[in-house]
Amino acid sequence: MATTLTAESVRAEVRAWLEANWNPDLTVGEWWALLTESGYAAPTFPEEAFGRGYNRALANVVNEEIAKAGAVGPPAGLGYLLAAPTIATHATDDQKKFWLQRILDGTDAWCQLFSEPGAGSDLAGLQCKAERDGDEWVITGQKVWTSTAQMCNMGMLIARTDPESPKHTGISYFGIKMDQPGIEIRPLKEMTGRAMFNEVFLDGARVPDADMIGGLNNGWAVANTTLAAERAGLGSGGSGAAGSAFPGPIANQLGLRVGDTVGQIRTGGTGGGGGGMSKRIIELAKANGTIDDAVVRQGIAALYTLEQIGKYSSLRMRSGGASAAAPNLAKLMMSDMLRLNRDIATRVMGPEMAIMGKDTMSGGMQQEGLLFSPGPSVYGGTGQVQRNIIGERALGLPKEPDPNKGAPFKDIPKNT
Ligand SMILES: Cc1cc2nc3c(=O)[nH]c(=O)nc-3n(C[C@H](O)[C@H](O)[C@H](O)COP(=O)(O)OP(=O)(O)OC[C@H]3O[C@@H](n4cnc5c(N)ncnc54)[C@H](O)[C@@H]3O)c2cc1C
């Protein structure tokens, strides 16, 4: 007789599994292989896709237990956050079997080759083209703002396969190998001093037809699955499990002792990760006495309130009871919280906020947060675009007029 799963029964099972299997002395690769085999790496995926077929609420219990045990969650980065749910939804059985296992066990690292110099908010205006050559497609074009491309061996690529069709219908989605002669990656230095994102030039790069995901000219629907996963993931701050390493052959972290990666940044800079912001500022403010400043206290109270609202909204979203606009709202709120954190931290730290370096009061963390704070309201769809989506898809407001609707893409004026 099939037993009905409850939060309690899942909690007990995960605890027992962690007690038997979590071992900080394993390598990162060994631990991720175990996690993948158990189905706990991606519990919402069906069993045939290395998951357990859990609903969001039960998957949340798994994440909570992994975090409570101080164990390491699934791989960091966009492969787990974006490529895996996209592949699980749209790929063929063979593609799922091959790619999902390699994402979950950390063999591959994926980047997102979506934005172009003339196609960001208007993503469907992309001009990177894919032309058929026998069993392969030849890719020519430029992508930009590609986070962690220099650390990834695979890319989620959207390219135009039919310029005769209207702009949303002539796009296809591919899983492309990054290490090939037709791809050049040029890092872009940010004001933080790091080069997290890149320009990617594709000049005669090749991808087998078998690596198209979701069918010919169906790329817009597939890309929307990636974008929905991005909004939900950025707003809720990921799985909540403690720390992680970066996957793939280039980062070369699979051989590290997994216990040493606990507490490492999950996504190399692209993730939301809002929990604990107020706690860190309270510590700083207590240390230098600014905790007695009424404006600082009000700011901390506002930040804490937003954190709690975000936490409960995220729980509601994971249990499937939230509005269709919840991921967009979560993303907007995360951007607001990061800006509020920046403003209070600046008041607490005073002139020290202008100095980068590990030997400063916050170990450089708040300064980096200040310089990075404009980013989250841009990536994953800007704040204005989130508001447009909420207006059109959740509130039923009229759509933005599009004078080129239905016209072949090749005849539409381009941003070049
Ligand atoms: C830190 C960071 C990491 C990123 N990582 C990646 C990545 O890994 N892969 C990837 O593909 N992309 C990535 N991006 C790119 C990101 O998705 C785009 O920057 C974003 O979609 C906006 O596009 P854009 O920069 O071309 O701005 P534009 O689209 O040119 O927008 C300019 C301004 O116009 C506003 N605007 C545009 N259209 C409308 C409209 N219809 N209504 C109202 N306002 C509008 C925008 O809100 C914005 O303020 C990243 C960006 C950042 C900042």
The ligand as a Gaussian input file, in Angstrom:
#p B3LYP/6-31G(d) Opt

LIG

0 1
 C       24.876000      41.814000     -12.603000
 C       24.188000      41.389000     -13.874000
 C       24.261000      40.068000     -14.295000
 C       23.644000      39.660000     -15.495000
 N       23.776000      38.357000     -15.898000
 C       23.257000      37.978000     -17.109000
 C       23.467000      36.651000     -17.597000
 O       24.107000      35.811000     -16.947000
 N       22.973000      36.322000     -18.804000
 C       22.245000      37.196000     -19.556000
 O       21.800000      36.818000     -20.622000
 N       22.040000      38.484000     -19.125000
 C       22.539000      38.872000     -17.914000
 N       22.344000      40.170000     -17.465000
 C       21.671000      41.118000     -18.352000
 C       20.304000      41.552000     -17.900000
 O       19.354000      40.520000     -18.051000
 C       19.938000      42.801000     -18.713000
 O       20.853000      43.817000     -18.340000
 C       18.521000      43.263000     -18.438000
 O       17.591000      42.361000     -18.992000
 C       18.240000      44.671000     -18.997000
 O       18.625000      44.781000     -20.323000
 P       19.570000      45.967000     -20.843000
 O       20.759000      46.040000     -19.954000
 O       19.778000      45.762000     -22.293000
 O       18.723000      47.296000     -20.587000
 P       17.573000      47.893000     -21.541000
 O       16.638000      46.800000     -21.930000
 O       18.206000      48.664000     -22.651000
 O       16.817000      48.882000     -20.542000
 C       17.272000      50.216000     -20.272000
 C       16.251000      50.889000     -19.362000
 O       14.984000      51.000000     -20.042000
 C       13.939000      50.408000     -19.263000
 N       12.980000      49.746000     -20.144000
 C       13.271000      48.959000     -21.224000
 N       12.142000      48.496000     -21.774000
 C       11.107000      48.971000     -21.042000
 C        9.682000      48.824000     -21.110000
 N        9.117000      48.099000     -22.076000
 N        8.943000      49.459000     -20.152000
 C        9.519000      50.198000     -19.172000
 N       10.867000      50.382000     -19.065000
 C       11.647000      49.771000     -19.974000
 C       14.650000      49.397000     -18.377000
 O       13.904000      49.117000     -17.208000
 C       15.963000      50.103000     -18.084000
 O       15.804000      51.014000     -17.014000
 C       22.932000      40.602000     -16.275000
 C       22.855000      41.935000     -15.849000
 C       23.464000      42.338000     -14.667000
 C       23.362000      43.774000     -14.236000

